[in-house]
Structures are given as C-alpha cells and as structure tokens.
C-alpha cells in the first residue's frame, strides 16, 4: 500500500457537486489568520451546494480523452485511478481498468488505510468506500478546497482546507487544519500555532505538518504541536509530507517557478540522525531552492512531481526532466534514506505527469506511474524504476515512427518505455503487435523529431536508432547494421527517408549525411550537407517543388507515384502522378508543428504520427485527419 502522502495544491478550481444521498455538508469558516493554541474553533454547518451531476461513464475507449491524476495500488494486482470525472479500478496489475464511479469532480488524491476503507478527494469533494472500492459515496462537499488529507482509520482523519480564492505566495493557500471523527462527513478546526501547508498522521495521535518556517509534530491527535525542524523564513509555494515510519518522515518544499523549471528541496528526518536536507534544486529560471545551503546535495532535473516512500530508506520521486529521448517524465530513487539518489533517464514516450499523486509503489521494485496531461497512460516497473513499460492502454501504439506499405499493412518503431521495439499492424493501425526488436541496448540516446523508419517495399525497410542505420529484407523479422563509409560513433543519425531509389540518412542538426541513388546498394558520404539539404538536392522532383513553394524542406516521402513534401512552415503538398501536379494542404492547429512521421499508400489513404506518438488517418488525401483509437 502506498505511504501516506499529502499535497499542497496551488491552483483552485470551482466545482459544483452535491451530497449524493448524504446529509447536509458542513463548511469550515474562514478565519483571517490561523487560530491560536488557546482558541477553540468549531465548524459551522452550511447547506449542500447542489446535487451530484453524473457524467458519461469513462472507459478504456475514452482513455485518450480522459485525464486520471492519482494512482494507488493496494497490492501487486489491485489498484485505483482517480481523476477528471471519476474512479477506475484494476485487479490485474493495471492492464485492464473498469469504471467504478463517474461524477463531475476533478479528483487528485487517493488514500486507503486498509484493504476496505479508502477515500478520494478533489478540491471540494470527498468520496469514501467501506468495501474495498466496490461502491463509493460522496461524504463531504463544501465551498473550501481540500489542500491536504490524511486519514488514520475508518473514522478519524485530518485535512488542511483553503479558501475559494486562495492566492499563492505570502500567506499561502491553506488557512486551517481540521479533524473528522465520522469518516469525513463533519469537520472541526484544530487550534494550531502555524499556517498549515501539508499534514500526515501515523495513527490517531502521532502526526506531522508542514507550517510556516517549520515542520511540526503532535503526539496527542493535534491538540498540541511542537517544532521538530526549522526550514527558513520564506513560505514555500507548495509542500508534501510523507510518513514512511514514525522515524522516517519525508518533506518536499516547492519554491518558485519559471522557464519550465521549479526549485525544490527534499528533507528527511525523524531518525537518530535528525532532520537534514537530502536534495535541493536551484535553477536560473526558478530561483533558489527553499532551505537550500550551497553544500546541499543536488536534486535531479528541472521540476518535482509525486513523491512516495516504500519504507524507512527507500523512496521515489517523479518529476520533469529536460526534453530528451522522446520523453520528459523521469523517476529518481533513493535506497539509503536520501544519502544518494539514482537519476534515471526520461521514460521513452512519457510526456507529462498529471498530478502530485501520480506515483505508487507496492514494493521497492514494483511500481506504477500514471502519465499524460490530456489522456491516460499507465506505466509499470518491475526493477525499482530503472525501466518502465506501458501496461494501459494495451497494446500500445508506436511512438517513434510509422511506415505503411498497403492500406492494411504497416510497421512502427518504439513503444512507450521500449524504444527498440519493431511493431506491425494488419488492420490499418487500429492495433499493433511487436514482431522483434533492434539489436541494441535500451540505453538512452537522443531522438530527433522526424522520420526514423522507411519501408521501400513490403519486405525491405530502413530504421535509424542510436546513431546506427539498420536494414531488413524479410519484412522486419531480422535487422542488419549497415556499414556507412567514414561513419564514426560521434556522427549523428536520427532520420532516414527514401524517395524512390534516392535515400538519405543523417540529422537536421549535423553537417554530415549519407545518400544513395540505387536503393541502398551503395552509399555516398557528404560532410557539408545536412539531412534536409541533401534530401532537397538528391531528388529532382522534390527539388523542383521546394523551389516552387519557396519554403525549406522538413520531410518527404514516396510510395510508387505518390509523393509528399512537408515544409518547415508546416504546409505540405501531395502528388499522385510522380510530381507532375501537386495539391497544397496545411495541418490543423492541433497538428501544426507536431508532425513526426507521414506516410501514404495511395492518393487518398495516409497516416500521420505526431511528436507525442498519437496516430491519425486520412481517407481524403489529407484534407481531414481523424485520430486512430
């Protein structure tokens, strides 16, 4: 079961959701400052805001339009997803999911205290289950959003709530710490000597909270609090606190953000060694990390995400890495209480952690990650985050390149988490299966956008990976590395394209390329032309069209007499008669500047793959494109 993790949420979304058969809910009042220790603040009842509005049921068919934000596995097979519009459940380790509840709330947190009692929460709505997730009920809805939630059993829980217009910065979004004794239906404010940001309890009496300048501890259920660590004067923009054991407490503090970067600090405490900063990240765009000294261990990458602890010494932190390897989502691990961190490369094909509760580990080796800002992908690891593979939706689609040889038959390169996989479809791209993999290690290697696979016939194809060119002559069953003249390990190969018998291998960022005019039987070497320059120059028909349009070339291809050319301004042209005449097109706004791989089998039927790996099909020569679900 995932450790107790609570999150400070900066953004506030106004949601109208009601009681679902529950008695009138109660909303805490909004004091202008936190209550003093001697004060007793009670909850003032208020009527329900509205009736629960049901949404259409979410399912695997709508995964590409559904954003799940929180994930929690109770064991290696049973887990839950919560997000925009409802709750999903799996009983097979994440391969198949069923919709349990669908309401118009945006849930971002999940916690189970045992195999039966659990809660999910959004900004103003708390739902609970008492039968292991089979049924869920709205137990609370109020006008103030939940900032942080921590339950200790079926009845007792704690929550930090904010204000409807909670601003970030000085003062923070939270205004009070509240306790429930009836499973979340009614809440009473606790008198505390600090401004609360995040809370986590272990048992009914022992708890911790992140507050103004300090980490606080209580041993009597929140009646009295005392400081156990001082982290500085500035108020973090957000915080998380995770209790692995009573002597292993993890705190993350998020600082400023800017230039796609967020400064942050990870603190570990509670043991005999005391409290200490175990990782900190300061950036030019986001400023200094909270409570970070110059000697603090450097934290990984650009921005933090979800944090989860498996035991006293093992913890995992998800976050945003620099755009590399067709992915921006990365996981970092510590196995020694934060003394050192293992920084793993970005997960291939994963491009956006949707929330701070998007990571769950059942053991130190087995874990799950929900990825995708506008869709839902579930990744799993069996080796402590070293490598990941997509388990939902399954089977996944290729993310690196596609090449179709008939209307039904096509090939693909790369699966999420598995960059060297070669795939095939026989039903026009609706489903794919792996037929082999390239003879390469799964080590990280930069992948540029643009076509990395091209089949010139049903049996003969070319692929570029890890700066190597491979060829197959038996329909992708086996691949052979091609020896290019004067090639060295420092040469960059990221694209391969054939237009008839004319082919080019190289990179748009390197002044070295290789070209052939006889279908790849022999290759020539040029040190002063980039890939796009060589592709423009080598084929007369492509050259004429580039000069006619007056735009530099970005991509080109052919299938018999069908030719297509994509220009750097994302306009493109297609010819059905070998280049004698052309029809101009432009991609829609949703596809503009995201085309990664384009292939046609005739004048009407074509397929497009975007940078994030989404597949589209046209049946009218490119006038309109429809996603392949």
RAURBEL-V975215 format. One line per field, one symbol per residue. phi: phi as a letter, one per 30 degrees, with the letter a starting at -180 (. if undefined). A space follows every 10 residues. Layout:
phi=???
//
This chain:
phi=.dddbbbdcd dbcdbcbcdh icdedbcddc ddbeddeddb ccdcdbddda cecdceddad dcddcccdcb bacdadbcab bbadjlbcbb bbijdbbcdc abbdbcdbbb bccadccabb bcdbbbcbbb bijdbbbdca bbdcddcaba ccadccabac ccceceddje jiddbacbbb cbijdbbbdc dbcaddbaba cbidccabbc beibccbbbb ijdbbbdcac ckdddddaab bbcdbecbcc bccccdblhi bbdabcbbaj cddicadcab bcbddcidde hcdecdeddd hcadbdbbcc adccbbbcac cddahhabcb bbbbcbijdb bccddedeic blddadccbb bdbdccbbbc bjdcbbbccb bcbijdbbbd cadbddcdcc abaccbdccb bbbiceibdc dccbbbbijd bbbdcabddb ddddadcddk dcbacdbdcc bbbcahibcb bbbbiidbbb dcdcdidbdd dcbbbbbcbi ddbbblbdcb cbabbbbbij dbbcbbcbbd edddddddcd ddeddddddi bddcaaaabi ddbbbccddi dabbbcbijd bbcdbbdded ceibdcbbbb cadccbbbcd edjdcbbcbb ijdbbbdcc
//
